[in-house]
Amino acid sequence: MTGYACVADALAEHGLAVLPDFLGRDETERLAAVCRARRERFARAGVGRADGHTVNAAIRGDDVLWLDDDDPAAASVLARLGALQDELNRSLYLGLARLECHLAAYPAGTFYKRHLDQHRGEDTRVVTIVLYLNPDWREEHGGQLRIYTEEGPHDVLPVGGTLVTFLSDRFEHEVLPATRERLSLTGWFRRRESGVL
């Protein structure tokens, strides 16, 4: 069974999948280097949409840089995520139309409070993805992704190359503070909005 099929099976059964080594070390380090090279272009992340959008460090402290679909520096990773999207559509009939994603950097000590990725009154975000870009991350560095499941909190250490996927409307989650900067590629497989072809 391929890694893509394993993710699909885990999403179908649990709504959540953690796949270590989705990226090899070299590819992880290459994308982490892209993050560092573009760091000055990152902007403080906010919460809310449209007129309700605000930057609030008491809720989240990460900086983000949105990626274009054809970004050459991320082409191989985006192609692999595209193959995962195809598998999820084929296996689970999710109707995923596109991936929107950004590079995210959490400076040491920052966090993102507990939240749900599905915006109120909107169902276009279907599957959340988080791909970690932190080679040599150790438990004492912290920075876990804490996902709140029916069985209780489930913590994922942000080890480089690990891919986390979960249903966006089902799991509240938070990012715990770390002792060093924490990098990821984060995004959502989305379905089309009503009336959009």
Secondary structure as GFF3:
##gff-version 3
##sequence-region A 1 197
A	DSSP	alpha_helix	3	14	.	.	.	ID=ss1
A	DSSP	beta_strand	16	19	.	.	.	ID=ss2
A	DSSP	alpha_helix	25	37	.	.	.	ID=ss3
A	DSSP	three_ten_helix	39	41	.	.	.	ID=ss4
A	DSSP	beta_strand	43	44	.	.	.	ID=ss5
A	DSSP	three_ten_helix	50	52	.	.	.	ID=ss6
A	DSSP	beta_strand	63	66	.	.	.	ID=ss7
A	DSSP	three_ten_helix	72	74	.	.	.	ID=ss8
A	DSSP	alpha_helix	75	92	.	.	.	ID=ss9
A	DSSP	beta_strand	98	106	.	.	.	ID=ss10
A	DSSP	beta_strand	112	115	.	.	.	ID=ss11
A	DSSP	beta_strand	125	132	.	.	.	ID=ss12
A	DSSP	three_ten_helix	139	141	.	.	.	ID=ss13
A	DSSP	beta_strand	145	149	.	.	.	ID=ss14
A	DSSP	beta_strand	152	156	.	.	.	ID=ss15
A	DSSP	beta_strand	163	167	.	.	.	ID=ss16
A	DSSP	beta_strand	173	175	.	.	.	ID=ss17
A	DSSP	beta_strand	182	190	.	.	.	ID=ss18
###
